[in-house]
Amino acid sequence: MVLLNHDEQEADVRAGRNDEAGKLARVRLVGEIFNGRCRTGESVKVSEIAAKYQLDKDSVLKVLREFQTLGMVTLSGNASAVFHSPNPKEMQEAYEIRAALEEIGGRAAARALKGNTRALQRELDAMRAAFRSRDLDSFVEHDVEFHRSILQASHNEVLLRVWDSLAVDLRIRGAIGRVSRVFPEVVESHQPIVDALEKGRGREAGLLLRNHVETVLELLKRAESDSGGQRALRRDLEGAKDVQEAFFPPRTLSIPCISCETFYQPAHGIGGDYYDLLSLPSGRWGVAIGDVSGKGIGAALLMASLQASLRAQALHPHLDLSTLIGDVNRLVYESSPAHLFASLFYAEYEPSTRTLKYVNAGHNPPLVLRWRNGSCDVDQLKAGGIPVGIEADSEFSCTTFQFEIGDVLVAYTDGITEADNRDGELWGMQRFENLLRSCDGATSQAIIERILNEVSAFANSQRQRDDMTLVVMKVHGGCDA
């Protein structure tokens, strides 16, 4: 091992600091060009720019040449440059094109990336670390590598050529300062993309990629039109959180011969998880739980639309649940953007016969626990259709389950099973089922508390990545017909 002397160590420290300062200066220069803060229409000496940003001339020229390809800078040799006003419309059009090509790329890449997303997860973790330290230059590098890796996995050279022609890395670098301050949830919107690709769900991954890019685009539009956008958005988010909470039913409801408890906790201020409990004609009860794709305001709006559509259909006479959910699907499809959809489990319970009729539209299968002779059987109420809002004419199958006294229904969203620890390991279905098997005799509230305690201990202070929702119902006697 070679040891450095004191002078060499100090020189390395100074070099590291200079390199970091240079990165920050380049980020500032790129952001100010994109935001139109340079002296547009004037000829400015490259040496003046270098002095202002404390960069060497070659670094400045490299940035200016990149912007020259976008038509935002005109260079006169290596001596001077003329800056042109940024064109917001051109930036927005570029992001619209990017959204489309990333959706295509995500669908095509799913087969290659199924079970093979460790590199993507490393890029996302590096983005989180860079974001926390406000190292925006490093953040952009990992963000670009994340998205470009997905396109590379699609093996579609046309998509890559279009990506490069759009100068996406430069555009991200110019926009990230505004976006990161306004909406840090953009960082976490990468996680569902990784999760979908890990499972080989190409359609879902493509839609999530489109949703991510279009969310950034909407934030850029807001920043362009409203200089007070940051404060306004924070106020809007607080108001939206209050409004969203009003959509949910009371966490404890009096249902004949059923003890029911619920839990909901969004990962951020507002979320896309959904649950509902409905008192229906003839003593029946409706039970719903769902998970909207994406995050933030768009997901919350679709959640509200889904709830309104389901309630409107469920409270009217209907022949069967297949038809009901088909009607809900059409309403959601017609009233939502093409890139948003929602998994949905909806059931109607008849207390007098202890009969549950349900439709599972692409949702995590709720579990029914039944204890006999010291052991526990676990039944999964599996999906019989794709999530609502993807196709207008989707068909859904209805299934009947017969409950017995003492049975427990546990419905959940994947924020529970996919909670992770610092090693990136998921809590998973096996741990979930093992815990539930040990809950014989526990109340609905005690079961929820045990689940949350186990998840929290497993995560070991790791930040919550996804919304968490639980609905637990325990069947009691005394309601026989």
C-alpha positions in Angstrom: 0.0 0.0 0.0 1.3 3.5 -1.0 0.8 6.2 1.6 0.5 9.8 0.6 2.5 12.5 2.4 0.8 15.5 4.0 1.2 17.8 0.9 -0.2 15.1 -1.4 -3.2 14.5 0.8 -4.0 18.3 1.0 -3.7 18.4 -2.8 -6.2 15.6 -3.2 -8.6 17.3 -0.9 -8.3 20.6 -2.8 -8.8 18.8 -6.1 -12.0 17.1 -4.8 -13.4 20.4 -3.6 -12.6 22.1 -6.9 -14.3 19.3 -8.8 -17.4 19.5 -6.7 -17.5 23.3 -7.1 -17.1 22.9 -10.8 -20.1 20.5 -11.0 -22.2 23.0 -9.1 -21.1 25.8 -11.3 -22.0 23.9 -14.4 -25.5 23.0 -13.0 -26.0 26.7 -12.2 -24.9 27.8 -15.8 -27.2 25.2 -17.4 -30.1 26.2 -15.3 -29.7 29.9 -15.9 -29.5 29.3 -19.7 -32.6 27.2 -19.7 -34.4 29.7 -17.5 -33.5 32.7 -19.7 -31.4 34.4 -17.0 -28.4 35.0 -19.3 -28.1 38.2 -21.3 -30.2 37.1 -24.3 -29.6 38.7 -27.6 -26.1 40.1 -26.6 -22.7 38.9 -27.6 -21.0 37.7 -24.4 -17.3 36.8 -24.2 -16.6 33.2 -23.2 -13.9 34.4 -20.9 -16.5 36.6 -19.0 -18.8 33.6 -18.6 -15.9 31.5 -17.3 -15.0 34.2 -14.8 -18.6 34.6 -13.6 -19.1 30.9 -13.0 -15.5 30.2 -11.9 -15.1 27.6 -14.6 -12.3 27.0 -17.1 -12.9 28.0 -20.7 -13.1 24.5 -22.0 -15.9 23.5 -19.6 -17.9 26.6 -20.6 -17.4 25.9 -24.3 -18.6 22.3 -23.8 -21.9 23.5 -22.2 -22.4 26.2 -24.8 -21.9 23.7 -27.7 -24.5 21.5 -26.2 -27.0 24.4 -26.1 -26.0 25.4 -29.6 -27.5 22.0 -30.8 -30.8 23.1 -29.2 -30.7 26.5 -30.9 -30.4 28.4 -27.6 -26.8 29.6 -28.2 -24.9 30.8 -31.2 -21.1 30.6 -30.9 -18.6 32.8 -32.7 -15.6 30.6 -32.8 -14.4 30.0 -29.3 -14.5 33.7 -28.3 -18.1 34.8 -27.7 -21.6 33.5 -27.6 -25.1 35.0 -28.2 -27.9 33.6 -25.9 -31.4 33.2 -27.3 -34.6 33.2 -25.2 -35.7 29.8 -24.2 -38.8 28.4 -26.0 -41.1 26.9 -23.3 -43.3 25.3 -26.1 -40.3 23.6 -27.6 -39.3 22.2 -24.1 -42.8 21.0 -23.5 -43.0 19.3 -27.0 -39.7 17.6 -26.2 -41.1 16.2 -23.0 -44.3 15.0 -24.7 -42.1 13.1 -27.2 -40.0 11.7 -24.4 -43.1 10.5 -22.5 -44.3 8.5 -25.6 -40.9 6.9 -26.3 -40.3 6.0 -22.7 -43.7 4.3 -22.5 -42.8 2.2 -25.6 -39.4 1.5 -24.2 -40.7 0.4 -20.8 -43.1 -2.1 -22.4 -40.4 -3.5 -24.6 -37.8 -3.7 -21.8 -39.9 -5.6 -19.3 -39.0 -9.1 -20.7 -35.2 -8.4 -20.4 -35.5 -6.7 -17.0 -37.8 -9.2 -15.3 -36.0 -10.3 -12.2 -33.0 -8.2 -13.3 -33.5 -4.7 -12.0 -30.6 -4.5 -9.4 -28.8 -1.9 -11.6 -31.9 0.2 -11.9 -32.4 0.0 -8.1 -28.8 1.1 -7.6 -29.3 4.2 -9.8 -32.5 5.1 -7.9 -30.8 4.7 -4.5 -28.0 6.9 -5.9 -30.6 9.5 -7.0 -32.0 9.5 -3.5 -28.6 10.1 -1.9 -27.7 12.8 -4.4 -31.1 14.5 -3.8 -30.6 14.5 0.0 -27.2 16.1 -0.4 -28.5 18.6 -3.0 -25.9 17.3 -5.5 -28.0 18.0 -8.5 -25.3 17.3 -11.0 -24.9 13.7 -9.6 -28.7 13.4 -9.5 -29.0 14.1 -13.2 -26.3 11.6 -14.0 -28.1 8.8 -12.3 -31.5 9.9 -13.5 -30.3 9.9 -17.1 -28.7 6.5 -16.6 -31.9 5.1 -15.1 -34.1 6.1 -18.0 -31.5 5.4 -20.7 -30.8 1.9 -19.3 -34.5 1.0 -19.7 -34.4 2.2 -23.4 -31.2 0.2 -23.9 -32.9 -2.9 -22.5 -35.7 -2.5 -25.1 -33.1 -3.2 -27.8 -34.8 -0.5 -30.0 -32.2 1.6 -31.6 -34.8 4.1 -33.0 -35.9 5.0 -29.5 -32.3 5.6 -28.4 -31.6 7.8 -31.4 -34.7 9.9 -30.7 -33.7 10.1 -27.0 -30.2 11.4 -28.0 -31.6 13.8 -30.5 -33.8 15.4 -27.9 -30.7 16.0 -25.7 -32.7 14.6 -22.7 -29.8 14.7 -20.3 -29.3 18.4 -21.0 -33.0 19.1 -20.6 -33.1 17.2 -17.3 -30.1 19.2 -16.1 -31.8 22.4 -16.9 -35.1 21.6 -15.4 -34.2 19.6 -12.3 -33.5 22.7 -10.1 -37.1 23.8 -10.4 -38.6 20.4 -10.2 -36.6 19.2 -7.2 -37.6 22.2 -5.1 -41.2 22.0 -6.0 -42.0 18.3 -5.9 -39.5 15.9 -4.4 -42.0 13.1 -4.8 -40.8 13.0 -8.4 -37.7 11.1 -7.1 -39.9 8.4 -5.5 -42.0 8.0 -8.6 -39.1 5.9 -10.0 -39.7 3.1 -7.5 -43.0 1.8 -8.9 -41.3 1.7 -12.3 -38.5 -0.6 -10.9 -41.1 -2.8 -9.2 -43.2 -3.2 -12.3 -40.1 -4.1 -14.4 -38.9 -6.5 -11.8 -42.1 -8.4 -12.2 -42.1 -8.2 -16.0 -45.2 -6.1 -16.2 -44.5 -4.2 -19.4 -47.8 -2.5 -19.8 -47.7 -1.2 -16.2 -44.1 -0.1 -16.5 -44.7 1.8 -19.7 -47.7 3.7 -18.2 -45.7 4.5 -15.1 -42.8 5.9 -17.2 -45.2 8.0 -19.2 -46.8 9.2 -15.9 -43.4 10.1 -14.5 -42.4 12.2 -17.5 -45.7 13.9 -17.8 -45.7 14.8 -14.1 -42.4 16.6 -14.6 -43.8 18.3 -17.7 -46.8 19.6 -15.6 -44.4 20.9 -13.0 -42.4 22.7 -15.6 -45.5 24.3 -17.0 -46.5 25.5 -13.5 -43.1 26.9 -12.9 -43.2 28.7 -16.2 -46.6 30.3 -15.6 -46.4 31.0 -11.9 -43.4 32.5 -10.2 -45.1 31.8 -6.8 -45.7 28.2 -7.9 -43.7 26.6 -5.0 -45.8 28.3 -2.3 -49.0 27.8 -4.2 -48.3 24.1 -4.8 -47.6 23.5 -1.1 -50.9 25.2 -0.2 -52.7 23.1 -2.8 -51.1 19.9 -1.5 -52.2 20.7 2.1 -55.7 21.5 0.9 -55.8 18.4 -1.3 -54.7 16.3 1.7 -57.7 17.5 3.8 -60.1 17.0 0.9 -58.8 13.5 0.3 -59.2 12.5 3.9 -62.8 13.4 3.8 -63.4 10.8 1.0 -62.6 7.9 3.3 -65.2 6.4 5.6 -64.8 6.3 9.4 -62.0 3.9 10.4 -64.5 2.0 12.6 -68.0 1.2 11.4 -70.8 -0.8 13.0 -71.4 -3.7 10.6 -73.8 -6.5 11.8 -71.9 -9.5 13.0 -68.6 -8.2 11.7 -65.8 -6.3 13.5 -64.0 -4.2 11.0 -61.0 -1.9 11.3 -59.0 0.0 8.7 -55.7 1.8 8.3 -54.5 4.2 5.7 -51.2 6.1 5.5 -49.9 7.8 2.3 -46.2 7.8 1.6 -46.4 11.5 1.0 -49.0 14.3 1.6 -51.6 12.7 -0.7 -51.8 9.3 -2.1 -53.4 6.9 -4.6 -54.6 4.1 -2.3 -58.3 3.8 -1.9 -60.7 1.9 0.4 -64.4 2.2 1.1 -67.2 0.6 3.1 -70.8 1.0 1.8 -74.1 0.3 3.5 -76.2 -1.2 0.7 -79.9 -2.1 0.4 -81.2 -5.3 2.0 -78.6 -5.3 4.7 -75.7 -6.0 2.4 -72.3 -4.2 2.8 -69.9 -3.2 0.1 -66.1 -3.5 0.7 -63.6 -1.9 -1.7 -59.9 -1.5 -1.8 -57.7 -0.2 -4.6 -54.4 1.2 -5.7 -54.0 3.9 -8.4 -50.9 3.9 -10.6 -48.5 6.7 -10.1 -48.3 9.2 -7.2 -49.3 12.7 -6.2 -52.2 14.8 -7.4 -53.0 12.8 -10.5 -53.3 9.6 -8.6 -55.5 11.2 -5.9 -57.8 12.7 -8.5 -58.3 9.3 -10.1 -58.9 7.8 -6.7 -61.7 10.3 -6.1 -63.1 9.5 -9.5 -63.0 5.8 -8.8 -64.7 6.2 -5.5 -67.5 8.3 -7.0 -68.1 6.0 -9.9 -68.2 2.9 -7.7 -70.5 4.4 -5.2 -72.9 5.6 -7.9 -73.1 2.2 -9.4 -73.2 0.2 -6.2 -76.0 2.1 -4.6 -78.3 1.5 -7.7 -79.9 -1.9 -8.3 -77.6 -4.1 -10.4 -77.8 -7.6 -11.7 -74.3 -8.8 -10.8 -70.9 -7.5 -9.8 -69.3 -8.3 -13.1 -71.6 -5.9 -14.8 -71.2 -3.3 -12.0 -67.4 -3.3 -12.3 -67.6 -3.3 -16.0 -69.6 -0.1 -15.8 -67.2 1.4 -13.3 -64.3 0.5 -15.6 -65.9 2.4 -18.5 -66.6 5.4 -16.4 -63.0 5.5 -15.1 -61.6 4.9 -18.6 -63.6 7.7 -20.2 -62.8 10.3 -17.4 -59.1 9.6 -16.9 -55.8 10.2 -18.8 -54.6 7.2 -20.8 -51.6 6.6 -18.5 -53.6 6.2 -15.3 -55.4 3.1 -14.1 -56.2 1.4 -10.8 -56.3 -2.1 -9.3 -59.6 -2.7 -7.5 -61.1 -5.4 -5.3 -64.8 -4.9 -4.7 -67.0 -7.3 -2.7 -70.6 -7.4 -1.4 -71.2 -9.2 1.9 -74.5 -10.6 3.1 -74.4 -10.9 6.9 -77.4 -13.3 7.2 -75.8 -15.9 4.9 -72.1 -15.0 5.5 -71.7 -14.9 1.7 -69.2 -12.7 0.0 -69.4 -12.1 -3.7 -66.4 -10.3 -5.2 -64.6 -9.1 -8.3 -60.8 -8.7 -8.2 -59.6 -6.3 -11.0 -55.8 -6.8 -10.8 -55.5 -6.1 -7.1 -53.3 -7.9 -4.5 -55.5 -10.9 -3.5 -57.1 -10.3 -0.1 -56.5 -13.2 2.4 -59.1 -15.2 4.3 -57.8 -16.8 7.5 -59.6 -19.9 8.9 -58.2 -21.6 12.0 -59.0 -25.3 12.6 -57.5 -27.7 15.1 -54.5 -25.5 15.8 -53.6 -24.7 12.2 -54.6 -21.9 9.9 -55.8 -22.2 6.3 -55.2 -19.2 4.1 -57.3 -18.6 1.0 -56.4 -16.0 -1.6 -59.3 -14.1 -3.3 -57.4 -13.8 -6.6 -57.8 -11.5 -9.6 -60.3 -12.2 -12.3 -59.5 -9.2 -14.5 -57.1 -6.5 -15.3 -57.0 -3.1 -13.5 -59.8 -0.7 -14.2 -59.2 2.2 -16.6 -56.8 0.4 -19.0 -59.3 -0.8 -21.7 -62.9 0.4 -22.2 -64.4 -3.0 -22.8 -62.6 -5.2 -20.2 -64.5 -8.1 -18.7 -64.5 -9.1 -15.1 -65.5 -12.4 -13.4 -67.4 -12.6 -10.1 -66.6 -15.2 -7.5 -68.5 -16.3 -4.4 -66.8 -17.2 -1.1 -68.6 -18.7 1.9 -67.4 -17.4 5.3 -67.6 -19.2 8.6 -67.8 -17.8 12.1 -64.3 -16.8 13.2 -62.9 -16.2 9.7 -60.9 -13.1 9.1 -60.6 -11.2 5.9 -57.4 -9.1 5.4 -57.3 -6.8 2.4 -54.2 -4.7 1.7 -52.2 -2.7 -0.8 -48.6 -3.5 -1.9 -47.2 -0.8 0.3 -47.5 -3.4 3.1 -45.9 -6.4 1.4 -43.3 -4.4 -0.5 -42.0 -2.4 2.4 -38.2 -2.7 2.3 -35.3 -2.6 4.6 -31.9 -0.9 4.2 -30.6 -3.9 2.2 -33.4 -3.5 -0.4 -35.1 -6.7 0.8 -38.9 -6.7 0.6 -41.0 -7.8 3.6 -42.9 -10.0 1.2 -45.9 -12.3 1.2 -44.3 -15.1 3.1 -43.6 -13.0 6.2 -47.1 -11.5 5.9 -48.8 -14.9 5.8 -46.6 -16.3 8.6 -47.6 -13.3 10.8 -51.3 -13.7 10.0 -51.3 -17.4 10.9 -50.2 -16.5 14.4 -53.1 -14.1 15.0 -55.7 -16.7 16.1 -58.1 -15.1 18.5 -56.8 -11.5 17.9 -59.2 -8.7 17.3 -59.3 -6.8 14.0 -57.5 -3.9 15.6 -54.9 -6.1 17.2 -54.2 -7.7 13.8 -53.6 -4.3 12.2 -51.3 -3.2 15.0 -49.3 -6.4 14.7 -48.9 -6.0 11.0 -47.7 -2.4 11.3 -45.3 -3.2 14.1 -43.7 -6.0 12.1 -43.4 -3.9 9.0 -41.9 -1.0 11.0 -39.4 -3.3 12.7 -38.4 -4.9 9.4 -38.0 -1.5 7.6 -35.8 -0.3 10.5 -36.4 3.4 10.0 -36.2 3.1 6.2 -38.4 5.8 4.7 -41.9 4.6 3.6 -41.9 4.3 -0.2 -45.5 3.6 -1.0 -49.0 4.2 0.4 -50.1 1.6 3.0 -53.7 0.5 3.4 -55.3 -2.3 5.4 -58.9 -3.5 5.8 -59.5 -6.3 8.4 -62.9 -7.9 9.0 -63.6 -10.6 11.5 -66.9 -12.7 11.2 -69.0 -13.2 14.4 -72.1 -15.3 14.9 -75.7 -14.3 15.5 -76.7 -13.2 12.0 -78.1 -16.5 10.6 -81.2 -16.2 8.5 
